[in-house]
Amino acid sequence: MMFMRFAGVLAMLATLWQATACAAGPKAGFGPREDRGRIEHDAITEASGLVASRLNPGVLWTHNDSGSSGAVFALDDRGRHLARVRIEGCPPGDWEDIAAGPGPDGRGHFLYIGDIGDNSARKKSRSICRFPEPALDATARPAELSVQAERIRFVYPDGSHDAETLLADPATGQLHVVTKREKQVGLYRIPNPSAPEGTLTAERLGNLPYTFIVGGDISADGREILLKTYTAVLYWRRQPGQSIADTLQQPATSLPYVAEVGGEAIAWAADGSGYFTLSEENLGIEARLYFYPRQRPPGGPAR
């Protein structure tokens, strides 16, 4: 968020410590970071969410937050611009995160945008935009497209909250929101209706012992979860049959991360080979795409 400039400065102060911790070598099987390049498309100035495409190989989707023009952007794993997709039927508000998962019937490839930001926690309801992921033509890039979205409106059962993290279970499409700024953030499950009508009530699943959670993602196979603060990346391994809520109640493992000013976006690579991070353009620092590769143990598999 633009208003979090000061938090971004604090994140920079943590960079030295974080970089030192990461420089020692791979941590929990990941790192150190690779600079994949500058974000080529100049319209991407407040990147707030990031997710790997499940339909288009090698493609990442991102969007701006409160400065959104009502579009999502496709880029490759080197930051090069591939497409701009206008989202119809879902007016831009405070778009904070994007997730990928199946549609409401458990099939297909859909994208979900969380219009869940609420700096002062005063808004009565929030919403999630749902639409089929567009297929991109590799021979026609950059592309200008539009898609029709459905808007899922919801309220929290316990008052308003600011949030910047939307998670979609790749097996079921079940949606979860993690709030941002409480001393112990809240975890909520959002009903995923086949035909969104009226305003739904989220289910509170409990607290998580973290604060300033600004992004997250679930791996395409559903087995690994990431949550991100301004200065750290937290990791969980999900056991077969385990719910997202039960997984996140377990102790997290800290993964390598060099803090970025305004760094809010994180996403697994589609093949699970590592995770990407992306920041807003802030304090004169251009947005760049970074990648933290998974490390193979000697003679062992990647995962």
Secondary structure, DSSP 8 states (H G I E B T S, - for coil): -GGGHHHHHHHHHHHHHHHHHHHTS-BTTB---EEEEE---TT-SSEEEEEE-SSSTTEEEEEESTT--SEEEEEETTS-EEEEEEEETS--S-EEEEEEE--TTS-S-EEEEEE---TTS--S-EEEEEEE-----TTS-SEEEEEE-EEEEEE-TTS---EEEEEE-TTT--EEEEESSSSSEEEEEE---SS--SEEE-EEEEEES-----EEEE-TTSSEEEEE-SS-EEEEE--TT--HHHHHTS--EEE-----TTEEEEEE-TTSSEEEEEE--BTTB--EEEEEEB---TTS---
